[in-house]
Amino acid sequence: MELKITSKEFDHFRTLIYDESGISLSQQKQSLLESRLSKRVRELGLETFSQYYDRVIGDPTQEEFTRMLDLISTNKTDFFRESKHFDFLRDVILPESIPEKRIRIWSSACSTGEEPYTIAITLFEGVQNPGEWDFKILASDLSTRVLAKAASGIYDEERFQGMSPDMLSRHFLRGRGDSMGRFKVKPHLASMIRFRRLNLMNDEFPIRNPLDLIFCRNVMIYFDRPTQETLVNKFHRYLKPGGYLFIGHSESLQWVSHPFMSLAPTIYQKER
C-alpha cells in the first residue's frame, strides 16, 4: 500500500518538529517528509502517518522523535570543513590564550564528530607544549545516533581525504584485521572532548564557566529568523567577554538582532 501524508498530518509533524527542535519546514517539504518517513512507518507496522505521529509523541524517552529527526536531517560533515575557522582558532584565539594556557570550546551541533576532533587537532598542533595546556571541548547534538558515532571516534579511510598522512598518523590509529580501512582517534584527542545530548531550543544549557568559542555551523539554516535570534542571544550569555562565535559559511546574522561585533563573514565576537 502506498503511504501518502495529508496536509493536516504534515502540519502536525511540522509544528512538533518546530516546537521541539527549532527546525522550520516549509510547505514545500511535505513530499520530502513523506519520502523520508515512509519506510519507518512501514517498519513499525503502521498504516498511516497519523499513527506514526501518535507513536512519536507517545514515546516518553523521545527516542522515536530523535530517530525521526535523523531521517529528515542531513548530518554530513568533514574534517577541517570551512578551514578558515580553524586557521583563526590557531592564529588568533590560541595566542590570546597563552597567558592562562586554558581554553573552553563548545561544538554545539557536532553531528558525527568531525568538527570537535578537528578542533582538538588544531589545539594540539597549535601550541608548543600541549601537555601544559588545559583544553576542554563540549560536543553536543540533538541526535543520539550521531553522538554515538562521534564518541566512538572511528571513521572510514575515505573520510580523511583532506588530511595529510602525517597528521592522520599522529592523531589516529590504523585499524587491522576486521577493522582494516578504518581509523580510531587516539586518546590524547579523545580525552579533550566530552560528548553530550543537548537541545539548542532549551532555555538554559549545562555550562557553568564562560566559553572562549562557540561553533554553531550549518544548523541555523534550518531555523527561522526568530529562532536564530533567540539562539544567538543565548550563545552570547555563555561566552566570556571577548569570546567568539563561528557560524556556517552558508549562514548570516545580517537580518538578526544580536549584540555581537562582526569581525569577518561568519566570525563574530562578544564585546570585551
C-alpha positions, 0 to 999 in steps of 0.5 A, spaced: 500 500 500 502 506 498 503 511 504 501 518 502 501 524 508 495 529 508 496 536 509 493 536 516 498 530 518 504 534 515 502 540 519 502 536 525 509 533 524 511 540 522 509 544 528 512 538 533 518 538 529 518 546 530 516 546 537 521 541 539 527 542 535 527 549 532 527 546 525 522 550 520 519 546 514 516 549 509 510 547 505 514 545 500 517 539 504 511 535 505 513 530 499 520 530 502 517 528 509 513 523 506 519 520 502 523 520 508 518 517 513 515 512 509 519 506 510 519 507 518 512 507 518 512 501 514 517 498 519 513 499 525 507 496 522 503 502 521 498 504 516 498 511 516 502 517 518 497 519 523 499 513 527 506 514 526 505 521 529 501 518 535 507 513 536 512 519 536 509 523 541 507 517 545 514 515 546 516 518 553 524 517 552 523 521 545 527 516 542 522 515 536 522 523 535 530 523 535 530 517 530 525 521 526 529 527 526 535 523 523 531 521 517 529 528 515 536 531 517 542 531 513 548 530 518 554 530 513 560 533 515 568 533 514 574 534 517 577 541 517 570 543 513 570 551 512 578 551 514 578 558 515 575 557 522 580 553 524 586 557 521 583 563 526 582 558 532 590 557 531 592 564 529 588 568 533 584 565 539 590 560 541 595 566 542 590 570 546 590 564 550 597 563 552 597 567 558 592 562 562 594 556 557 586 554 558 581 554 553 573 552 553 570 550 546 563 548 545 561 544 538 554 545 539 551 541 533 557 536 532 553 531 528 558 525 527 564 528 530 568 531 525 568 538 527 570 537 535 576 532 533 578 537 528 578 542 533 582 538 538 587 537 532 588 544 531 589 545 539 594 540 539 598 542 533 597 549 535 601 550 541 608 548 543 607 544 549 600 541 549 601 537 555 601 544 559 595 546 556 588 545 559 583 544 553 576 542 554 571 541 548 563 540 549 560 536 543 553 536 543 547 534 538 540 533 538 541 526 535 543 520 539 545 516 533 550 521 531 553 522 538 554 515 538 558 515 532 562 521 534 564 518 541 566 512 538 571 516 534 572 511 528 571 513 521 572 510 514 579 511 510 575 515 505 573 520 510 580 523 511 581 525 504 583 532 506 588 530 511 595 529 510 598 522 512 602 525 517 597 528 521 592 522 520 598 518 523 599 522 529 592 523 531 589 516 529 590 509 529 590 504 523 585 499 524 587 491 522 584 485 521 576 486 521 577 493 522 582 494 516 580 501 512 578 504 518 581 509 523 580 510 531 582 517 534 587 516 539 586 518 546 590 524 547 584 527 542 579 523 545 580 525 552 579 533 550 572 532 548 566 530 552 560 528 548 553 530 550 545 530 548 543 537 548 537 541 545 539 548 542 531 550 543 532 549 551 532 555 555 538 554 559 544 549 557 549 545 562 555 550 562 557 553 568 564 557 566 564 562 560 566 559 553 572 562 549 568 559 542 562 557 540 561 553 533 554 553 531 555 551 523 550 549 518 544 548 523 541 555 523 539 554 516 534 550 518 531 555 523 527 561 522 529 568 523 526 568 530 529 562 532 536 564 530 535 570 534 533 567 540 539 562 539 544 567 538 542 571 544 543 565 548 550 563 545 552 570 547 550 569 555 555 563 555 561 566 552 566 570 556 567 577 554 571 577 548 569 570 546 567 568 539 562 565 535 563 561 528 557 560 524 556 556 517 559 559 511 552 558 508 549 562 514 548 570 516 546 574 522 545 580 517 537 580 518 538 578 526 538 582 532 544 580 536 549 584 540 555 581 537 561 585 533 562 582 526 569 581 525 569 577 518 563 573 514 561 568 519 566 570 525 563 574 530 565 576 537 562 578 544 564 585 546 570 585 551 
